Amino acid sequence: MTTEPESGVRTRTRQAIVSAAIAEWARDFAAPLNAIAERADVSRSTLHRYFVDRQSLVDAALREAQEVLDNQSAAAVSGCGSAREELESLMRVLVDFGDILIFLFADPNRFAGNAEWIEAEDEMLPEIIRRAQAEGAVADDVEPSWVVGVYYSICYVAASAIAADELSRLRSADVAVRTFFHGVAASPTTRPDTH
């Protein structure tokens, strides 16, 4: 019989706690550590063996959330054939990782002063949007900064709908993509007859 090295168990336990913290704090940043321990399926004493206090867990969750979002965003656009495909793929990833999106951006001041918070300038999305405008996939008479704001707002609303159990992940991503590329106006065939 073989046993797994303790480091593997420790790594998985630590990851479970950090993931639980992100999920719990995406819904309620005031949630106590015992709620996170329960979500991670560990005891409170186990949680404290990994994280001595709330702040150390906040810092670990912040590092993890930023790293996952950066890596997943880069992977989402890799191999796409057009800027439109990149925008759709990226949106689906952001919605799918909605807990991270909400945890990071629900409160713009949440991590102010935290040394782990990296306030990097978003260069990837504006560049994709400019290419999508040049390709004709996005209106070119709208400022890219406006489109960026709309894009992230839709992602956030979609992630919130999943968190509130209003929509499934797949449905929320589909509606987000459709809303971004087509708006919410009714098509001519579905408008009520006003005559």
Secondary structure as a PSIPRED ss2 file (coil, helix, strand):
# PSIPRED VFORMAT (PSIPRED V4.0)

   1 M C   1.000  0.000  0.000
   2 T C   1.000  0.000  0.000
   3 T C   1.000  0.000  0.000
   4 E C   1.000  0.000  0.000
   5 P C   1.000  0.000  0.000
   6 E H   0.000  1.000  0.000
   7 S H   0.000  1.000  0.000
   8 G H   0.000  1.000  0.000
   9 V H   0.000  1.000  0.000
  10 R H   0.000  1.000  0.000
  11 T H   0.000  1.000  0.000
  12 R H   0.000  1.000  0.000
  13 T H   0.000  1.000  0.000
  14 R H   0.000  1.000  0.000
  15 Q H   0.000  1.000  0.000
  16 A H   0.000  1.000  0.000
  17 I H   0.000  1.000  0.000
  18 V H   0.000  1.000  0.000
  19 S H   0.000  1.000  0.000
  20 A H   0.000  1.000  0.000
  21 A H   0.000  1.000  0.000
  22 I H   0.000  1.000  0.000
  23 A H   0.000  1.000  0.000
  24 E H   0.000  1.000  0.000
  25 W H   0.000  1.000  0.000
  26 A H   0.000  1.000  0.000
  27 R H   0.000  1.000  0.000
  28 D C   1.000  0.000  0.000
  29 F C   1.000  0.000  0.000
  30 A C   1.000  0.000  0.000
  31 A C   1.000  0.000  0.000
  32 P C   1.000  0.000  0.000
  33 L H   0.000  1.000  0.000
  34 N H   0.000  1.000  0.000
  35 A H   0.000  1.000  0.000
  36 I H   0.000  1.000  0.000
  37 A H   0.000  1.000  0.000
  38 E H   0.000  1.000  0.000
  39 R H   0.000  1.000  0.000
  40 A H   0.000  1.000  0.000
  41 D C   1.000  0.000  0.000
  42 V C   1.000  0.000  0.000
  43 S C   1.000  0.000  0.000
  44 R H   0.000  1.000  0.000
  45 S H   0.000  1.000  0.000
  46 T H   0.000  1.000  0.000
  47 L H   0.000  1.000  0.000
  48 H H   0.000  1.000  0.000
  49 R H   0.000  1.000  0.000
  50 Y H   0.000  1.000  0.000
  51 F C   1.000  0.000  0.000
  52 V C   1.000  0.000  0.000
  53 D C   1.000  0.000  0.000
  54 R H   0.000  1.000  0.000
  55 Q H   0.000  1.000  0.000
  56 S H   0.000  1.000  0.000
  57 L H   0.000  1.000  0.000
  58 V H   0.000  1.000  0.000
  59 D H   0.000  1.000  0.000
  60 A H   0.000  1.000  0.000
  61 A H   0.000  1.000  0.000
  62 L H   0.000  1.000  0.000
  63 R H   0.000  1.000  0.000
  64 E H   0.000  1.000  0.000
  65 A H   0.000  1.000  0.000
  66 Q H   0.000  1.000  0.000
  67 E H   0.000  1.000  0.000
  68 V H   0.000  1.000  0.000
  69 L H   0.000  1.000  0.000
  70 D H   0.000  1.000  0.000
  71 N H   0.000  1.000  0.000
  72 Q H   0.000  1.000  0.000
  73 S H   0.000  1.000  0.000
  74 A H   0.000  1.000  0.000
  75 A H   0.000  1.000  0.000
  76 A H   0.000  1.000  0.000
  77 V H   0.000  1.000  0.000
  78 S C   1.000  0.000  0.000
  79 G C   1.000  0.000  0.000
  80 C C   1.000  0.000  0.000
  81 G C   1.000  0.000  0.000
  82 S C   1.000  0.000  0.000
  83 A H   0.000  1.000  0.000
  84 R H   0.000  1.000  0.000
  85 E H   0.000  1.000  0.000
  86 E H   0.000  1.000  0.000
  87 L H   0.000  1.000  0.000
  88 E H   0.000  1.000  0.000
  89 S H   0.000  1.000  0.000
  90 L H   0.000  1.000  0.000
  91 M H   0.000  1.000  0.000
  92 R H   0.000  1.000  0.000
  93 V H   0.000  1.000  0.000
  94 L H   0.000  1.000  0.000
  95 V H   0.000  1.000  0.000
  96 D H   0.000  1.000  0.000
  97 F C   1.000  0.000  0.000
  98 G H   0.000  1.000  0.000
  99 D H   0.000  1.000  0.000
 100 I H   0.000  1.000  0.000
 101 L H   0.000  1.000  0.000
 102 I H   0.000  1.000  0.000
 103 F H   0.000  1.000  0.000
 104 L H   0.000  1.000  0.000
 105 F H   0.000  1.000  0.000
 106 A C   1.000  0.000  0.000
 107 D C   1.000  0.000  0.000
 108 P C   1.000  0.000  0.000
 109 N C   1.000  0.000  0.000
 110 R C   1.000  0.000  0.000
 111 F C   1.000  0.000  0.000
 112 A C   1.000  0.000  0.000
 113 G C   1.000  0.000  0.000
 114 N C   1.000  0.000  0.000
 115 A C   1.000  0.000  0.000
 116 E C   1.000  0.000  0.000
 117 W C   1.000  0.000  0.000
 118 I C   1.000  0.000  0.000
 119 E C   1.000  0.000  0.000
 120 A C   1.000  0.000  0.000
 121 E C   1.000  0.000  0.000
 122 D C   1.000  0.000  0.000
 123 E C   1.000  0.000  0.000
 124 M H   0.000  1.000  0.000
 125 L H   0.000  1.000  0.000
 126 P H   0.000  1.000  0.000
 127 E H   0.000  1.000  0.000
 128 I H   0.000  1.000  0.000
 129 I H   0.000  1.000  0.000
 130 R H   0.000  1.000  0.000
 131 R H   0.000  1.000  0.000
 132 A H   0.000  1.000  0.000
 133 Q H   0.000  1.000  0.000
 134 A H   0.000  1.000  0.000
 135 E H   0.000  1.000  0.000
 136 G C   1.000  0.000  0.000
 137 A C   1.000  0.000  0.000
 138 V C   1.000  0.000  0.000
 139 A C   1.000  0.000  0.000
 140 D C   1.000  0.000  0.000
 141 D C   1.000  0.000  0.000
 142 V C   1.000  0.000  0.000
 143 E C   1.000  0.000  0.000
 144 P H   0.000  1.000  0.000
 145 S H   0.000  1.000  0.000
 146 W H   0.000  1.000  0.000
 147 V H   0.000  1.000  0.000
 148 V H   0.000  1.000  0.000
 149 G H   0.000  1.000  0.000
 150 V H   0.000  1.000  0.000
 151 Y H   0.000  1.000  0.000
 152 Y H   0.000  1.000  0.000
 153 S H   0.000  1.000  0.000
 154 I H   0.000  1.000  0.000
 155 C H   0.000  1.000  0.000
 156 Y H   0.000  1.000  0.000
 157 V H   0.000  1.000  0.000
 158 A H   0.000  1.000  0.000
 159 A H   0.000  1.000  0.000
 160 S H   0.000  1.000  0.000
 161 A H   0.000  1.000  0.000
 162 I H   0.000  1.000  0.000
 163 A H   0.000  1.000  0.000
 164 A C   1.000  0.000  0.000
 165 D C   1.000  0.000  0.000
 166 E C   1.000  0.000  0.000
 167 L C   1.000  0.000  0.000
 168 S C   1.000  0.000  0.000
 169 R H   0.000  1.000  0.000
 170 L H   0.000  1.000  0.000
 171 R H   0.000  1.000  0.000
 172 S H   0.000  1.000  0.000
 173 A H   0.000  1.000  0.000
 174 D H   0.000  1.000  0.000
 175 V H   0.000  1.000  0.000
 176 A H   0.000  1.000  0.000
 177 V H   0.000  1.000  0.000
 178 R H   0.000  1.000  0.000
 179 T H   0.000  1.000  0.000
 180 F H   0.000  1.000  0.000
 181 F H   0.000  1.000  0.000
 182 H H   0.000  1.000  0.000
 183 G C   1.000  0.000  0.000
 184 V C   1.000  0.000  0.000
 185 A C   1.000  0.000  0.000
 186 A C   1.000  0.000  0.000
 187 S C   1.000  0.000  0.000
 188 P C   1.000  0.000  0.000
 189 T C   1.000  0.000  0.000
 190 T C   1.000  0.000  0.000
 191 R C   1.000  0.000  0.000
 192 P C   1.000  0.000  0.000
 193 D C   1.000  0.000  0.000
 194 T C   1.000  0.000  0.000
 195 H C   1.000  0.000  0.000
